[in-house]
Amino acid sequence: MSKKVENIGNTYTSSENKKKQQKQTRKRVIRRRITLFGGILLLIIIILSVMLVTQKQSNSEDAAERQQKEQKYQKQQDEELALKEQLNNLNDKDYIEKVARDDYYLSNDGEVIFKLPSDNKSDSKSKDKKDSK
């Protein structure tokens, strides 16, 4: 009992077939749109991820550079303080007098400087230390 099924060519079946075809084409269009927008969204996510990674690398490099510059700045601040202290000392008459007496053996009027043998040994040691610096 094999029967062959044939479509009836009336208006109802033809309208139902058109509706089915429209649904199928609509589904195809929707799938295409979803895949297109999904692909675009995926592309945007990938681009943003790459930008995030490069920005993190850039930030870490900048942080390292900033730390080095801060250390250099701190050294310069310390050097500036030392130079200001030295300037203040050079403006102090007592300090200049002490340096002149100790290093250059200068004396006031009426003073006589005697060099003792022990002074020669200490002078040569201090000169050796100064020369080695």
N, CA and C of each residue as an Amber inpcrd file, in Angstrom:
protein
   399
   0.7880000  -1.1730000   0.0000000   0.0000000   0.0000000   0.0000000
   0.8470000   1.2620000   0.0000000   1.4070000   1.4730000  -0.9570000
   2.1770000   2.6920000  -1.0400000   1.3220000   3.7470000  -1.7130000
   1.3000000   4.8420000  -1.0510000   0.5270000   5.9520000  -1.5780000
   1.4730000   7.0870000  -1.8970000   1.1600000   7.7280000  -2.8890000
   1.9250000   8.8800000  -3.2600000   1.1570000  10.0920000  -2.7760000
   1.9230000  10.9780000  -2.0170000   1.2560000  12.1630000  -1.4850000
   1.5340000  13.3160000  -2.4170000   0.5180000  13.9730000  -2.7800000
   0.6380000  15.1280000  -3.6550000   0.0040000  16.3190000  -2.9780000
   0.5910000  17.4800000  -3.2700000   0.0360000  18.7170000  -2.7300000
  -1.1700000  19.1210000  -3.5360000  -2.1030000  19.5680000  -2.8060000
  -3.2950000  20.0600000  -3.4680000  -3.0030000  21.4980000  -3.8700000
  -3.3420000  21.8550000  -5.0020000  -3.0290000  23.1680000  -5.5220000
  -4.0470000  24.2250000  -5.1680000  -4.5480000  24.1950000  -3.9860000
  -5.5040000  25.2270000  -3.6340000  -4.7900000  26.4350000  -3.0000000
  -5.5310000  27.4880000  -2.7340000  -4.9410000  28.7330000  -2.2250000
  -4.4510000  28.5880000  -0.7920000  -5.1070000  27.7990000  -0.0260000
  -4.7070000  27.6170000   1.3790000  -3.3260000  26.9860000   1.4570000
  -3.1090000  25.8700000   0.7860000  -1.8090000  25.1950000   0.8550000
  -0.7070000  26.0580000   0.2550000  -1.0030000  26.7850000  -0.8030000
   0.0280000  27.6400000  -1.3910000   0.3690000  28.7940000  -0.4510000
  -0.5910000  29.3520000   0.2480000  -0.3080000  30.4230000   1.2150000
   0.4700000  29.8840000   2.4100000   0.1420000  28.6530000   2.8450000
   0.8870000  28.0360000   3.9460000   2.3380000  27.7560000   3.5250000
   2.5200000  27.2980000   2.2900000   3.8860000  27.0650000   1.7920000
   4.6700000  28.3790000   1.7150000   4.0340000  29.4630000   1.2990000
   4.6940000  30.7670000   1.2440000   5.0820000  31.2310000   2.6500000
   4.1950000  31.0090000   3.6220000   4.4870000  31.3850000   5.0140000
   5.6960000  30.6040000   5.5350000   5.7420000  29.2890000   5.2270000
   6.8740000  28.4620000   5.6590000   8.1730000  28.9680000   5.0280000
   8.1220000  29.2960000   3.7490000   9.3150000  29.7970000   3.0690000
   9.7470000  31.1500000   3.6500000   8.7830000  31.9970000   3.9570000
   9.1040000  33.2930000   4.5530000   9.7420000  33.1110000   5.9330000
   9.2080000  32.1600000   6.7170000   9.7840000  31.8730000   8.0340000
  11.2180000  31.3760000   7.8840000  11.4400000  30.4790000   6.9210000
  12.7820000  29.9450000   6.7150000  13.7500000  31.0420000   6.2610000
  13.3330000  31.8920000   5.3680000  14.2100000  32.9810000   4.9220000
  14.4470000  33.9840000   6.0510000  13.4110000  34.2290000   6.8380000
  13.5500000  35.1220000   7.9860000  14.5420000  34.5370000   8.9890000
  14.4610000  33.2270000   9.2440000  15.4040000  32.5620000  10.1540000
  16.8300000  32.6740000   9.6100000  16.9840000  32.4700000   8.2920000
  18.3100000  32.5880000   7.6800000  18.8600000  34.0050000   7.8290000
  18.0220000  34.9940000   7.6060000  18.4430000  36.3940000   7.7280000
  18.8260000  36.6930000   9.1740000  18.0110000  36.2100000  10.0950000
  18.3000000  36.4440000  11.5140000  19.6170000  35.7750000  11.9090000
  19.8450000  34.5490000  11.4500000  21.1070000  33.8500000  11.7610000
  22.2940000  34.6140000  11.1940000  22.1610000  35.1040000   9.9750000
  23.2440000  35.8630000   9.3570000  23.5290000  37.1400000  10.1380000
  22.4560000  37.8300000  10.5260000  22.6330000  39.0530000  11.3000000
  23.2990000  38.7670000  12.6410000  22.8460000  37.7040000  13.3020000
  23.4320000  37.3420000  14.6030000  24.9080000  37.0060000  14.4510000
  25.2580000  36.2170000  13.4290000  26.6690000  35.8790000  13.2300000
  27.4780000  37.1230000  12.8620000  26.9140000  38.0170000  12.0610000
  27.6200000  39.2460000  11.6970000  27.8670000  40.1110000  12.9270000
  26.7950000  40.3740000  13.6910000  26.9560000  41.2080000  14.8860000
  27.8130000  40.5140000  15.9470000  27.6960000  39.2120000  16.0530000
  28.5560000  38.4630000  16.9840000  30.0150000  38.5620000  16.5860000
  30.2820000  38.4660000  15.2840000  31.6600000  38.6040000  14.7960000
  32.2130000  39.9990000  15.0680000  31.3730000  41.0040000  14.8220000
  31.7970000  42.3850000  15.0920000  32.0710000  42.5740000  16.5740000
  31.1880000  42.0480000  17.4190000  31.3690000  42.1430000  18.8640000
  32.6490000  41.4310000  19.2990000  32.8890000  40.2500000  18.7490000
  34.1070000  39.4990000  19.0680000  35.3460000  40.2780000  18.6300000
  35.3050000  40.8950000  17.4740000  36.4180000  41.6980000  16.9780000
  36.6890000  42.8870000  17.9060000  35.6270000  43.5460000  18.3390000
  35.7740000  44.6780000  19.2630000  36.3900000  44.2180000  20.5740000
  35.9430000  43.0730000  21.0880000  36.4940000  42.5440000  22.3450000
  37.9730000  42.2320000  22.1910000  38.3630000  41.6370000  21.0720000
  39.7720000  41.3080000  20.8390000  40.6090000  42.5840000  20.7580000
  40.1170000  43.5840000  20.0270000  40.8520000  44.8480000  19.9010000
  41.0250000  45.5110000  21.2630000  39.9640000  45.5450000  22.0510000
  40.0540000  46.1520000  23.3790000  41.0030000  45.3770000  24.2910000
  41.0160000  44.0470000  24.1690000  41.9310000  43.2360000  24.9750000
  43.3820000  43.5440000  24.6220000  43.6670000  43.6560000  23.3350000
  45.0240000  43.9840000  22.9010000  45.4240000  45.3660000  23.4130000
  44.5020000  46.3110000  23.3210000  44.7830000  47.6540000  23.8170000
  45.0360000  47.6470000  25.3150000  44.2850000  46.8470000  26.0550000
  44.4630000  46.7560000  27.4930000  45.8390000  46.2060000  27.8390000
  46.2640000  45.1630000  27.1480000  47.5790000  44.5650000  27.4200000
  48.6860000  45.5590000  27.1010000  48.6010000  46.2260000  25.9620000
  49.6510000  47.1930000  25.6130000  49.6660000  48.3740000  26.5800000
  48.5060000  48.7770000  27.0440000  48.4430000  49.8790000  28.0030000
  49.0730000  49.4750000  29.3340000  48.8450000  48.2500000  29.7620000
  49.4570000  47.7760000  31.0070000  50.9730000  47.7470000  30.8810000
  51.4760000  47.2860000  29.7540000  52.9230000  47.2670000  29.5360000
  53.4870000  48.6850000  29.5460000  52.8000000  49.5730000  28.8860000
  53.2410000  50.9660000  28.8460000  53.2440000  51.5690000  30.2430000
  52.2120000  51.2810000  31.0240000  52.1350000  51.7980000  32.3910000
  53.2690000  51.2580000  33.2520000  53.5890000  49.9770000  33.1070000
  54.6720000  49.4160000  33.9200000  56.0150000  50.0210000  33.5310000
  56.2340000  50.2530000  32.2290000  57.4760000  50.8970000  31.7880000
  57.5550000  52.3300000  32.3170000  56.4440000  53.0310000  32.2610000
  56.4140000  54.4030000  32.7560000  56.6490000  54.4450000  34.2680000
  56.1090000  53.4660000  34.9830000  56.3120000  53.4210000  36.4310000
  57.7840000  53.1900000  36.7600000  58.4300000  52.3090000  36.0130000
  59.8500000  52.0510000  36.2480000  60.6700000  53.3060000  35.9460000
  60.3500000  53.9730000  34.8530000  61.0610000  55.2050000  34.5000000
  60.8350000  56.2880000  35.5530000  59.6130000  56.3720000  36.0380000
  59.2960000  57.3660000  37.0620000  60.0730000  57.0880000  38.3360000
  60.1860000  55.8320000  38.7110000  60.9250000  55.4760000  39.9180000
  62.3990000  55.8510000  39.7730000  62.9690000  55.5990000  38.6000000
  64.3640000  55.9720000  38.3700000  64.5440000  57.4880000  38.4590000
  63.6140000  58.2180000  37.8880000  63.7150000  59.6780000  37.9290000
  63.5230000  60.2060000  39.3470000  62.6640000  59.5700000  40.1160000
  62.4890000  59.9810000  41.5080000  63.7650000  59.7420000  42.3050000
  64.4370000  58.6050000  42.0520000  65.7040000  58.3370000  42.7280000
  66.7540000  59.3760000  42.3380000  66.8130000  59.6930000  41.0600000
  67.7580000  60.7030000  40.5880000  67.4390000  62.0570000  41.2190000
  66.1580000  62.3840000  41.3010000  65.7380000  63.6420000  41.9160000
  66.1340000  63.6780000  43.3860000  65.9570000  62.5610000  44.0820000
  66.3200000  62.4940000  45.4980000  67.8200000  62.7070000  45.6800000
  68.6220000  62.1010000  44.7980000  70.0740000  62.2970000  44.8680000
  70.4280000  63.7660000  44.6480000  69.7560000  64.3890000  43.6930000
  70.0230000  65.7980000  43.4310000  69.5990000  66.6760000  44.6010000
  68.5160000  66.3070000  45.2630000  68.0740000  67.0490000  46.4450000
  69.1280000  66.9400000  47.5590000  69.6320000  65.7210000  47.7600000
  70.6650000  65.5250000  48.7860000  71.9170000  66.3220000  48.4400000
  72.2930000  66.2960000  47.1650000  73.4660000  67.0470000  46.7240000
  73.2510000  68.5380000  46.9260000  72.0480000  69.0050000  46.6310000
  71.7330000  70.4180000  46.8190000  71.8380000  70.8170000  48.2890000
  71.3350000  69.9570000  49.1760000  71.4370000  70.2430000  50.6070000
  72.8960000  70.3110000  51.0460000  73.7110000  69.3710000  50.5420000
  75.1300000  69.3700000  50.9010000  75.8060000  70.6460000  50.4000000
  75.4720000  71.0740000  49.1720000  76.0610000  72.2930000  48.6360000
  75.6030000  73.5370000  49.4000000  74.3490000  73.5560000  49.8100000
  73.8660000  74.6860000  50.6130000  74.5740000  74.7380000  51.9590000
  74.7850000  73.5710000  52.5530000  75.4960000  73.5220000  53.8320000
  76.9340000  73.9980000  53.6520000  77.5580000  73.5690000  52.5670000
  78.9250000  73.9930000  52.2890000  78.9630000  75.5080000  52.0540000
  77.9700000  76.0390000  51.3590000  77.8960000  77.4810000  51.1330000
  77.7460000  78.2290000  52.4480000  76.8920000  77.7160000  53.3160000
  76.7290000  78.3430000  54.6290000  78.0320000  78.3010000  55.4180000
  78.7440000  77.1850000  55.3250000  80.0260000  77.0730000  56.0230000
  81.0370000  78.0620000  55.4590000  81.0180000  78.2520000  54.1420000
  81.9720000  79.1790000  53.5320000  81.6460000  80.6360000  53.8680000
  80.4460000  80.9130000  54.2510000  80.0830000  82.2590000  54.6920000
  80.3910000  82.4720000  56.1770000  80.7200000  81.4190000  56.8900000
  81.0250000  81.4900000  58.3200000  82.5260000  81.7460000  58.5010000
  82.8760000  82.8490000  59.1640000  84.2820000  83.2190000  59.3320000
  85.0420000  82.2070000  60.1790000  84.4060000  81.6600000  61.1900000
  85.0830000  80.6770000  62.0480000  85.4620000  79.4340000  61.2530000
  84.6010000  78.9930000  60.4010000  84.8890000  77.8040000  59.5890000
  86.0510000  78.0780000  58.6280000  86.0300000  79.2250000  57.9820000
  87.1080000  79.5770000  57.0490000  88.4390000  79.6600000  57.7850000
  88.3930000  80.2520000  58.9660000  89.6200000  80.3550000  59.7650000
  90.1330000  78.9750000  60.1410000  89.2610000  78.0930000  60.5180000
  89.6610000  76.7260000  60.8990000  90.2800000  75.9990000  59.7000000
  89.6520000  76.1120000  58.5280000  90.1780000  75.4610000  57.3210000
  91.5420000  76.0500000  56.9590000  91.6710000  77.3590000  57.0470000
  92.9370000  78.0060000  56.7130000  94.0390000  77.5670000  57.6700000
  93.7270000  77.4390000  58.9420000  94.7340000  77.0060000  59.9190000
  95.1060000  75.5350000  59.7120000  94.1050000  74.6810000  59.5100000
  94.3720000  73.2400000  59.4170000  95.0190000  72.8390000  58.0950000
  94.4800000  73.3100000  57.0050000  94.9400000  72.8430000  55.7040000
  96.0970000  73.6600000  55.1340000  96.1050000  74.9710000  55.3880000
  97.0840000  75.8390000  54.7340000  98.1060000  76.4370000  55.7050000
  98.0210000  76.0850000  56.9640000  98.9630000  76.5450000  58.0110000
  99.0870000  78.0670000  58.0420000  97.9730000  78.7450000  57.8950000
  97.9610000  80.2000000  58.0050000  97.7990000  80.5720000  59.4690000
  98.2960000  81.7300000  59.8160000  98.2310000  82.1480000  61.2180000
  97.8020000  83.6010000  61.2960000  97.3810000  83.9970000  62.4770000
  97.0640000  85.3970000  62.7300000  98.3700000  86.1620000  62.9480000
  98.2490000  87.4740000  62.9800000  99.4330000  88.2940000  63.2450000
  99.9790000  87.9680000  64.6280000 101.2520000  87.7690000  64.6930000
 101.8950000  87.5130000  65.9780000 101.9160000  86.0510000  66.3680000
 101.2730000  85.1690000  65.6340000 101.2920000  83.7410000  65.9450000
 102.4210000  83.0770000  65.1720000 103.0050000  82.0770000  65.8120000
 104.0590000  81.3150000  65.1650000 103.5990000  79.8670000  65.1240000
 103.7360000  79.2150000  63.9710000 103.3200000  77.8250000  63.8220000
 104.5710000  76.9720000  63.8540000 104.5540000  75.9730000  64.7200000
 105.6550000  75.0230000  64.8190000 105.2100000  73.7040000  64.2410000
 106.0810000  73.1380000  63.4270000 105.7920000  71.8410000  62.8440000
 106.5460000  70.8080000  63.6450000 105.8420000  69.8560000  64.2000000
 106.4580000  68.7940000  64.9790000 106.6200000  67.5650000  64.1040000
 107.5650000  66.6780000  64.4470000 107.7620000  65.4800000  63.6330000
 106.5000000  64.6240000  63.5370000 105.7300000  64.5840000  64.5760000
 104.4940000  63.8040000  64.5140000 103.5170000  64.4150000  63.5080000
 103.6080000  65.7270000  63.2980000 102.7580000  66.3940000  62.3150000
 103.0920000  65.9320000  60.9030000 104.3680000  65.6720000  60.6250000
 104.7660000  65.2190000  59.2920000 104.1300000  63.8790000  58.9650000
 104.1310000  62.9930000  59.9450000 103.5400000  61.6660000  59.7140000
 102.0450000  61.7880000  59.4750000 101.3820000  62.5670000  60.2970000
  99.9400000  62.7110000  60.1230000  99.6200000  63.4640000  58.8370000
 100.4650000  64.4500000  58.4670000 100.2460000  65.1840000  57.2170000
 100.3970000  64.2680000  56.0180000 101.4330000  63.4400000  56.0400000
 101.6350000  62.5440000  54.8980000 100.5020000  61.5270000  54.8070000
 100.0070000  61.0760000  55.9540000  98.8750000  60.1350000  55.9500000
  97.6230000  60.8150000  55.4240000  97.3680000  62.0420000  55.8740000
  96.1740000  62.7460000  55.4300000  96.2730000  63.1040000  53.9490000
  97.4840000  63.4410000  53.4720000  97.6570000  63.7240000  52.0460000
  97.4600000  62.4590000  51.2200000  97.9520000  61.3170000  51.7400000
  97.7520000  60.0530000  51.0330000  96.2690000  59.7210000  50.9510000
  95.5540000  59.9720000  52.0200000  94.1170000  59.6970000  52.0170000
  93.3940000  60.6070000  51.0250000  93.8000000  61.8830000  50.9840000
  93.1850000  62.8280000  50.0490000  93.4920000  62.4470000  48.6070000
  94.7310000  62.0150000  48.3620000  95.1280000  61.6380000  47.0080000
  94.3860000  60.3900000  46.5470000  94.1430000  59.4660000  47.4580000
  93.4600000  58.2160000  47.0600000  91.9810000  58.4350000  46.7690000
  91.4090000  59.5140000  47.3130000  89.9930000  59.7930000  47.0580000
  89.8860000  60.2850000  45.6640000
